[in-house]
Amino acid sequence: MNYWPLLGIAVIVIGFLLRFNPVPVVVCAALTSGLLAGLTPLALLALLGKSFVSSRLLLLYVLTLPVIGLLERAGLREHAQRWIGRLHGLSLARLLTGYLLLRQVLAMFGLTGVAGAAQTVRPLLAPMSEAAAEKILPELDSADRDEVRAIAAATDNIGRFFGEDVFIALGAVLLIQAFYTQHGIELTPLSIALWAMPTAIAAFVIQSVRVWLYQRQLQRRAANTRSERTN
């Protein structure tokens, strides 16, 4: 067995320890492993090109971060906060419950990439939730803001996690079907998705109640603050 191609791992480790640019480090590691494995330069170049073409869709996720950064630099978070501040009838509980319902419904149809932590929660949902919480309790400290952001992120995560199991073409549903088939239990993806529906509904109700209880907590703190100032 030829162990020399494993030197590519050493190239990656050394390059990262020396804080070199990750892209040339990975390319050098691939060249090292390929040449030591006996590939010709032309065959190695063809392999690198094929791997790049087959993985080009991953660049969409890479491009998401700089786009979100540019939007935030242009004031996206501030605009979202001001917009929520003008909607007097939209409370924190209504905002997060509505987003949770939308996230679950989209995930049930397999549209899990429409929203998410990077492209929706950080630039939009979190600042909107902070603005809604400030309408209840204007004196939000850093700990309160972190808690509001955590609740917003949890709402997104719960909506996707429990909604996507209802989608019959999801890999997890097919994995469950294969597991039961190996043990002699025949289940269709549709039946597994239908049995996941009560869990999704329970998750929606539980998270909605949690958000409502947190809003009530903020309202009680705001009432206590007003009573202290009056006294």
ROLOVEX-895584 format. One record per residue (C-alpha): residue number from 1; z negated, x negated, y. Coordinates in Angstrom, 3 decimals, m for minus. Layout:
+-----+----------+----------+----------+
: num :       zz :       xx :       yy :
+-----+----------+----------+----------+
: NUM :        Z :        X :        Y :
...
+-----+----------+----------+----------+
end
This chain:
+-----+----------+----------+----------+
: num :       zz :       xx :       yy :
+-----+----------+----------+----------+
:   1 :    0.000 :    0.000 :    0.000 :
:   2 :    1.007 :   m1.292 :    3.417 :
:   3 :   m1.937 :   m1.203 :    5.832 :
:   4 :   m0.173 :   m2.997 :    8.688 :
:   5 :    1.017 :    0.228 :   10.388 :
:   6 :   m2.646 :    1.035 :   11.026 :
:   7 :   m2.605 :   m1.601 :   13.764 :
:   8 :   m1.235 :    1.117 :   15.993 :
:   9 :   m4.725 :    2.633 :   16.011 :
:  10 :   m6.121 :   m0.706 :   17.196 :
:  11 :   m3.556 :   m0.735 :   20.006 :
:  12 :   m4.738 :    2.693 :   21.152 :
:  13 :   m8.408 :    1.701 :   20.994 :
:  14 :   m7.857 :   m1.533 :   22.911 :
:  15 :   m5.654 :    0.152 :   25.499 :
:  16 :   m8.204 :    2.879 :   26.166 :
:  17 :  m11.062 :    0.389 :   26.319 :
:  18 :   m9.166 :   m1.623 :   28.908 :
:  19 :   m8.433 :    1.631 :   30.805 :
:  20 :   m4.664 :    1.228 :   30.709 :
:  21 :   m2.317 :    4.124 :   31.387 :
:  22 :   m2.462 :    6.392 :   28.285 :
:  23 :    1.304 :    7.019 :   28.149 :
:  24 :    2.468 :    3.397 :   27.664 :
:  25 :   m0.517 :    2.773 :   25.378 :
:  26 :    0.516 :    5.588 :   23.051 :
:  27 :    4.165 :    4.532 :   23.155 :
:  28 :    3.238 :    0.918 :   22.340 :
:  29 :    1.038 :    2.131 :   19.488 :
:  30 :    3.913 :    4.211 :   18.102 :
:  31 :    6.302 :    1.240 :   18.356 :
:  32 :    3.786 :   m1.030 :   16.668 :
:  33 :    3.166 :    1.329 :   13.756 :
:  34 :    6.849 :    2.161 :   13.354 :
:  35 :    8.055 :   m1.438 :   13.317 :
:  36 :    5.297 :   m2.523 :   10.944 :
:  37 :    6.190 :    0.397 :    8.664 :
:  38 :    9.702 :   m1.006 :    8.287 :
:  39 :   11.642 :    1.308 :   10.593 :
:  40 :   14.589 :   m0.109 :   12.447 :
:  41 :   14.598 :    0.104 :   16.252 :
:  42 :   17.327 :    2.769 :   16.172 :
:  43 :   15.477 :    4.855 :   13.562 :
:  44 :   12.249 :    4.529 :   15.525 :
:  45 :   13.978 :    5.573 :   18.746 :
:  46 :   15.490 :    8.596 :   16.974 :
:  47 :   12.062 :    9.555 :   15.622 :
:  48 :   10.478 :    9.326 :   19.070 :
:  49 :   13.265 :   11.452 :   20.566 :
:  50 :   12.961 :   14.080 :   17.834 :
:  51 :    9.180 :   14.251 :   18.277 :
:  52 :    9.544 :   14.650 :   22.038 :
:  53 :   12.117 :   17.424 :   21.735 :
:  54 :   10.098 :   19.329 :   19.129 :
:  55 :    6.944 :   19.127 :   21.300 :
:  56 :    8.495 :   19.777 :   24.707 :
:  57 :    6.818 :   23.192 :   24.966 :
:  58 :    3.494 :   21.378 :   25.272 :
:  59 :    4.638 :   20.203 :   28.703 :
:  60 :    4.209 :   23.777 :   29.939 :
:  61 :    0.465 :   23.446 :   29.414 :
:  62 :    0.471 :   20.015 :   31.052 :
:  63 :    2.259 :   21.390 :   34.121 :
:  64 :   m0.257 :   24.221 :   34.450 :
:  65 :   m3.038 :   21.969 :   35.737 :
:  66 :   m1.192 :   20.379 :   38.700 :
:  67 :    0.240 :   23.785 :   39.682 :
:  68 :   m3.250 :   25.310 :   39.716 :
:  69 :   m4.501 :   22.308 :   41.678 :
:  70 :   m1.811 :   22.757 :   44.329 :
:  71 :   m2.579 :   26.467 :   44.608 :
:  72 :   m6.272 :   25.754 :   45.042 :
:  73 :   m5.492 :   23.133 :   47.673 :
:  74 :   m3.470 :   25.779 :   49.511 :
:  75 :   m6.510 :   28.069 :   49.588 :
:  76 :   m6.006 :   30.333 :   46.575 :
:  77 :   m9.742 :   30.620 :   45.875 :
:  78 :  m10.542 :   31.459 :   49.508 :
:  79 :   m7.811 :   34.100 :   49.650 :
:  80 :   m9.103 :   35.686 :   46.436 :
:  81 :  m12.647 :   35.789 :   47.831 :
:  82 :  m11.522 :   37.375 :   51.108 :
:  83 :   m9.429 :   39.942 :   49.250 :
:  84 :  m12.366 :   41.021 :   47.093 :
:  85 :  m14.583 :   41.152 :   50.179 :
:  86 :  m12.269 :   43.763 :   51.725 :
:  87 :  m12.397 :   45.998 :   48.605 :
:  88 :  m15.732 :   47.694 :   49.163 :
:  89 :  m15.468 :   49.942 :   46.103 :
:  90 :  m14.902 :   47.064 :   43.670 :
:  91 :  m18.230 :   45.840 :   42.298 :
:  92 :  m18.916 :   42.847 :   40.072 :
:  93 :  m19.314 :   45.034 :   36.983 :
:  94 :  m16.073 :   46.920 :   37.647 :
:  95 :  m14.147 :   43.702 :   38.243 :
:  96 :  m15.275 :   41.941 :   35.082 :
:  97 :  m15.129 :   45.061 :   32.907 :
:  98 :  m11.582 :   45.773 :   34.059 :
:  99 :  m10.549 :   42.184 :   33.392 :
: 100 :  m12.213 :   42.305 :   29.963 :
: 101 :  m10.268 :   45.441 :   29.061 :
: 102 :   m6.999 :   43.920 :   30.263 :
: 103 :   m7.650 :   40.664 :   28.407 :
: 104 :   m8.427 :   42.443 :   25.149 :
: 105 :   m5.399 :   44.728 :   25.349 :
: 106 :   m3.064 :   41.806 :   26.049 :
: 107 :   m4.585 :   39.805 :   23.190 :
: 108 :   m4.128 :   42.777 :   20.849 :
: 109 :   m0.381 :   42.526 :   21.489 :
: 110 :   m0.362 :   38.752 :   20.970 :
: 111 :   m0.139 :   37.889 :   24.690 :
: 112 :   m2.999 :   35.408 :   24.580 :
: 113 :   m1.341 :   32.978 :   26.985 :
: 114 :   m0.952 :   35.444 :   29.857 :
: 115 :   m4.488 :   34.730 :   31.109 :
: 116 :   m6.983 :   31.993 :   30.394 :
: 117 :   m9.695 :   29.711 :   31.689 :
: 118 :   m7.417 :   27.265 :   33.515 :
: 119 :   m4.790 :   29.604 :   34.928 :
: 120 :   m6.885 :   32.712 :   35.666 :
: 121 :  m10.662 :   32.243 :   35.474 :
: 122 :  m11.059 :   29.142 :   37.635 :
: 123 :   m8.584 :   29.936 :   40.455 :
: 124 :   m8.912 :   33.752 :   40.527 :
: 125 :  m11.563 :   35.485 :   38.439 :
: 126 :  m14.462 :   33.125 :   39.225 :
: 127 :  m14.076 :   33.165 :   43.043 :
: 128 :  m13.452 :   36.915 :   42.959 :
: 129 :  m16.638 :   37.375 :   40.931 :
: 130 :  m18.565 :   35.208 :   43.398 :
: 131 :  m17.303 :   37.306 :   46.293 :
: 132 :  m18.281 :   40.512 :   44.474 :
: 133 :  m21.733 :   39.080 :   43.764 :
: 134 :  m22.126 :   38.046 :   47.415 :
: 135 :  m21.592 :   41.659 :   48.464 :
: 136 :  m24.718 :   42.489 :   46.440 :
: 137 :  m26.791 :   39.408 :   47.204 :
: 138 :  m25.447 :   37.371 :   50.143 :
: 139 :  m27.989 :   34.580 :   49.568 :
: 140 :  m26.417 :   33.198 :   46.401 :
: 141 :  m27.623 :   29.700 :   45.583 :
: 142 :  m25.830 :   27.120 :   43.436 :
: 143 :  m27.562 :   28.285 :   40.258 :
: 144 :  m26.470 :   31.868 :   40.889 :
: 145 :  m22.895 :   30.784 :   41.484 :
: 146 :  m22.862 :   28.774 :   38.267 :
: 147 :  m24.186 :   31.807 :   36.384 :
: 148 :  m21.523 :   34.070 :   37.876 :
: 149 :  m18.817 :   31.573 :   36.906 :
: 150 :  m20.238 :   31.339 :   33.387 :
: 151 :  m20.202 :   35.128 :   33.032 :
: 152 :  m16.588 :   35.226 :   34.223 :
: 153 :  m15.577 :   32.547 :   31.724 :
: 154 :  m17.485 :   34.301 :   28.934 :
: 155 :  m15.717 :   37.558 :   29.749 :
: 156 :  m12.340 :   35.883 :   29.366 :
: 157 :  m13.359 :   34.175 :   26.132 :
: 158 :  m14.798 :   37.326 :   24.555 :
: 159 :  m11.780 :   39.385 :   25.539 :
: 160 :   m9.373 :   36.975 :   23.884 :
: 161 :  m11.470 :   36.119 :   20.828 :
: 162 :  m12.164 :   39.684 :   19.755 :
: 163 :   m8.845 :   41.078 :   20.929 :
: 164 :   m6.505 :   38.665 :   19.181 :
: 165 :   m7.866 :   39.534 :   15.720 :
: 166 :   m6.277 :   42.973 :   16.111 :
: 167 :   m2.823 :   41.345 :   16.390 :
: 168 :   m1.318 :   41.435 :   12.886 :
: 169 :    0.810 :   38.301 :   13.325 :
: 170 :   m2.109 :   36.057 :   14.309 :
: 171 :   m2.680 :   33.004 :   12.148 :
: 172 :   m6.328 :   33.907 :   11.599 :
: 173 :   m5.360 :   37.331 :   10.212 :
: 174 :   m2.876 :   35.740 :    7.835 :
: 175 :   m5.518 :   33.209 :    6.794 :
: 176 :   m7.941 :   36.025 :    5.986 :
: 177 :   m5.239 :   37.758 :    3.952 :
: 178 :   m4.498 :   34.575 :    2.003 :
: 179 :   m8.205 :   34.014 :    1.296 :
: 180 :   m8.653 :   37.498 :   m0.171 :
: 181 :   m5.403 :   37.200 :   m2.137 :
: 182 :   m6.700 :   34.050 :   m3.826 :
: 183 :   m9.732 :   36.059 :   m4.976 :
: 184 :   m7.670 :   38.937 :   m6.316 :
: 185 :   m8.105 :   41.299 :   m3.351 :
: 186 :   m4.847 :   42.532 :   m1.882 :
: 187 :   m5.016 :   43.352 :    1.821 :
: 188 :   m2.219 :   43.895 :    4.293 :
: 189 :   m2.345 :   42.302 :    7.774 :
: 190 :   m2.323 :   45.808 :    9.248 :
: 191 :   m5.471 :   46.811 :    7.366 :
: 192 :   m7.256 :   43.616 :    8.460 :
: 193 :   m6.250 :   44.252 :   12.080 :
: 194 :   m7.472 :   47.858 :   11.905 :
: 195 :  m10.827 :   46.750 :   10.512 :
: 196 :  m11.102 :   44.293 :   13.400 :
: 197 :  m10.775 :   47.145 :   15.895 :
: 198 :  m14.456 :   48.317 :   15.652 :
: 199 :  m15.615 :   44.739 :   16.264 :
: 200 :  m13.383 :   44.466 :   19.333 :
: 201 :  m14.724 :   47.759 :   20.686 :
: 202 :  m18.328 :   46.653 :   20.059 :
: 203 :  m17.673 :   43.333 :   21.819 :
: 204 :  m16.223 :   45.190 :   24.801 :
: 205 :  m19.239 :   47.504 :   25.044 :
: 206 :  m21.791 :   44.705 :   24.639 :
: 207 :  m20.195 :   42.435 :   27.234 :
: 208 :  m19.779 :   45.338 :   29.658 :
: 209 :  m23.478 :   46.151 :   29.311 :
: 210 :  m24.373 :   42.493 :   29.862 :
: 211 :  m22.333 :   42.382 :   33.062 :
: 212 :  m23.861 :   45.659 :   34.265 :
: 213 :  m27.386 :   44.371 :   33.570 :
: 214 :  m26.650 :   41.193 :   35.513 :
: 215 :  m25.399 :   43.271 :   38.424 :
: 216 :  m28.586 :   45.337 :   38.290 :
: 217 :  m30.587 :   42.123 :   38.384 :
: 218 :  m28.779 :   41.040 :   41.542 :
: 219 :  m29.352 :   44.463 :   43.087 :
: 220 :  m33.086 :   44.281 :   42.373 :
: 221 :  m33.285 :   40.824 :   43.928 :
: 222 :  m31.397 :   42.074 :   46.984 :
: 223 :  m33.788 :   45.046 :   47.301 :
: 224 :  m36.820 :   42.762 :   47.037 :
: 225 :  m35.381 :   40.468 :   49.685 :
: 226 :  m34.804 :   43.367 :   52.071 :
: 227 :  m38.318 :   44.711 :   51.496 :
: 228 :  m39.843 :   41.286 :   52.164 :
: 229 :  m37.937 :   40.988 :   55.438 :
: 230 :  m39.039 :   44.483 :   56.455 :
: 231 :  m42.695 :   43.704 :   55.762 :
+-----+----------+----------+----------+
end
